Amino acid sequence: MLANFVSLVSLLTSFAAALPAIPNPQENGLDTGLKHRRVDGVSISDTKLLHTRAGPIVFQGCGGVMTALNDDLADMVTMAAKARDNVKAGNSYYKAIFGTDPNQSNVPSDLWIRDRYDAIASATQSAKRGIPTLRCDYNSQSDKRCQSRFSAPAMTQGSGGTTPTIWLCAAYWQNRLRIRDIALPRYGSRAPLDQFIPTAGLLLHEWTHALYETTDVKLKQTNAGQVAYGQGNTLLLQRETNGARRSRNNADSYRIFAAMVTLNARWSTDPSNLGDGHIELKKRAEVEP
């Protein structure tokens, strides 16, 4: 019997040695950035991180605006890092925007959301994440994507196996606002958050489209048909039936939460009472790409 057992072990060892090696995504400079969770006893991964091309951010047609764009990328990293550090079930802003983790296999968990923000926070430092191409030549003759939606500040194209491209359109460069240029409402007062969100929030919004295929979700109840964009509508989205599930797939929910925790003031979580404060800015800047 012992001889048979030894023969069986030898056979299994030989069979295993003959199998092809399972590729390690961290080899060749790649890192999927996936986090695991257990649902119904089964470990699953966040399959929404679609792109794992190694290398720095690719810029096209941005030569004349690189200083401004690097400033905005730095602000985006700051916002994503603040959001990552505040993804907590007990955070009132987080609960108001993303709700309670539905614990469903097809819905981003709290852990996934934190990892998404972490990936964006390291976008300018790490070559081991999925990195989109940034294009500033919105008015080129060969690429007219922004011209069809000229009022849009930015848009993302590309999904699945393609490398996504974020287009920074004409409206992006108008009335730019940096974190350092924002004078927040005094403690004890409330003002609508939308007036204060830095331009970098647009980059963060588009980054979630590019890396995680988030969408611009439309409301079904109050303000039905409107996109869940801005403070009021993202708060409304989370309050709808299945709101937590839908909010976690809504690009602007990521922008609004990041702005709430980055700009240290008292922001309303009541969509029917956002406040009526007036914005005070040190300056606004316009850039001609």
N, C-alpha and C positions, 0 to 999 in steps of 0.2 A: 504493500500500500504506500509506504514512504517513497519507494522508487517511482511509483506512478505520480505521486504528488510533485516530486522534484522534476519529473519530466514535463508535467503540466506547467509549472512555474517557468521552466526553461523555454517552453513553447510560447507562453504569453510574453516573456521578456523579448524573445526574438521578434515576435509580431509587432510589439510596441516600437522596437528599434527601427523596424522597416517602414513605419508610418512617417509621412512628411511632417516636418516641424511646423507647429502652429505659428504663424507670423506674429511678432510682437509689434503693436502699433507704435511703441516708443522708439523702435529702431528706425533708422533713417530720419531721425529728427521729428517724428510725428508723435502727437499726444492727443488722443481722442477727447480727453477731458470729461469722459463719461463718469457719472456717479451711479452707484447701484442702490437699489432699495428692494425690499421684499414685499411682494403682494401675494396674498394667499399662499405664503410659504415658498414662493418662487422668486429668485433674484432676477430683476430685469434692469435694463439700462435706459438712459435717456437717449433715445435714437434721434432726437431732434437736432443734435449737433451734426450737421451734414458735411461740413467741409473741414478737412484736416490737412490742407496744403501747408507745408512748412515754408517759412520765409517771411520777410517783413511786409508791411502793408504796401501795396502797389498803388502809386499815384499816377494819374494820366491827365495832362493838361492843367496841372495845378501849380506850375512854376511861379506864376505871378502872385499867388495867394498862399504860398506855403507857410509863411509866418503866421498868418491868421488861422490857417487850418491846423497847424501844430498847436496853437493856443486852444482851439476848440477841442482837439483830441485830448489835450491835457485836462481840460474841464470834464470831458466825457469819462476819462479814467477816474477822476475824483468822484464824480457822481456815482459811477458803478461801484466803486469801493465802499462809499458810504452806504449804498443800498445793500450790498453784500453783507456788511456788518450789522445791518438792522433787519435782516430777514429772520424775524422771530415771531412766534405765534402770539406773544404778549405785546407786540408793538401795535399800537392802535391804528397807525397809518397803514401798516402792512395788512392788518385784518380788514380795514375799510376798502383797500384796493384789491387784495387777492383772496380775502376770505379765509375760511378754515380749510386746511388740506383735505380734499375729498378722498384721498387714499384710494384712488382708482388707477388701474394700470396704464390707462391711456391719457392720464392727466399729469402735467408737471407737478411734482411734489415740492414742498418747501425746500428740501435739499437740492432739487434740480434748479429751482429758481436762484438759490444762493450760488450754485455753480455757474449758472448763466451770467450772473453779474460778475462773478470772479473772472470768467473768461474775458469779458469786455474790459474789466479793470486791468487786465494784463495785455491788452491788445497792442500797445505800443512798446512793450518790453519783451514779449515772448514770441519766438518763431515756431512755437509748438502748438499753436491753436489754429482754428479755421479763420483765415484772414481774407476779407473781401478786397476788391479793387475799388479805389475811390477815384471818380472822374469829375473834373471841374470844367471840361470843355463842353458845356451844355449847348452851345450854339454852333458846334462844328457842323460842317456840311454833311459829313457821313453819318453822324449820330444825332438824330432829332428827337430823342426820347423825351427830353424835357419840353421841347417845343409843343408837344401834344398836350402837355399838362403844365403850361407855363407858370400858373399860379402856385404850383406845388413847390415847396422849398427843397424837397429831396425825394428820391424814389429809389427802389431797389429792384433789380432784375437778376434772374438766375436762381436756380434751385436744383435739387436732386444732385446729379453728379457734376454740375457745372460750377465754376467759381463765380460767386455772386458779385455784382457790381452795384455800388451805391453812387448814384448821380446826384451831385450838388447843383441844383438848378439856380436860376437867376434870383428867385425869391430868397434863397438861403443867405445870400450875401447882403441883403438889405436889413437894416436895423439889427445888426449882430449885437449880442449881449453876452458878456462874460460874467462868471461868478463874482469876480472881484468888483464889478461895476454895479452891483445890486445893493441898494440901500433898503433893507428889510423893514416892514412895518414894526412899529414899536410894540414891545410886549404888552399884551392885554387887548390889542386890536386884532381884527381879522381882515384879510384882504383876499381877493381871488388869486389863487396860485398862478393861474395862466399868465398873468401879467409879469411874473418874475422869473419864469423858467429860462435858463441860459440857452443860447443857440446850440450848445453841445447836447442838449436833450434831444434835438432832432437826429444827431448822429447816433445816440444810444437807441432811439426808436428804430432807425433803419438797421442798426447792427443786429437787433433781435430778428428783424425780417431775414437778414442775410444768413445768420448762423443757425437760426432755430425755426425758420418758416412760420413765425408768428404772422397773424393776419390783422386786418383792420376790421374788427368785429362790429356788427351793427346791432343796435338795441332792438329789442322785441316788444318792450312794454312802454314805459314812459319814454317819450321822444323816439318812438318806434321808427326804424328806418335810418336814423342818424348813426353815424360812425361813433363808436365809443372813444372819442378824442377829447382831450382836455380834462380838467379836474372834475367838472360836474358829471359828464357822461361816463367817465371811468368809474366814479362812485356809484352811479346808477346801474352800470353793468353788473357790478358785484352783487347788488341787491336783487337782481332778477333771479328767476328760477334757473338753477344750474349756473348761477353767477360766478361762483368760485372756479368752476371748470372753464368757463368761457373767458374769464378775466386772465387766466394764466396763459391763454393763447392770444391775447390782445396786445399788440406792440405798444400802444400808448400807456397801458397800465404800468409797464416797466419804466417808462419815462416819468410818469406822474409820481410814482412812489419814490424814485430816485431823487426827484426834485424836492419832494416833501422832507426827506431826511437830510438832504444836503443843505438846503436853505433853512437855517435854524430859526424858525418862527412858529407861530401857532396857526396851523392851517385847518380849515373846516373839513370835517368828514361827513357833513350833512349836505347832500346835493341840492337841497332846496334853500340853503342859506350859506352861500360861499363867502359872504362879506362884501363890503362896498368900499374898501380902502383904495387909496390912490398910489400908484407906483411912483417912486422917487429914484431916479438913476443918476449916477455920477456922469455917465456918458453912454451914448450908443455909437456904434461904428458901422460904416458902410464900406464895403470893399468892392472894387471893380475887378472881376476875374479876367 
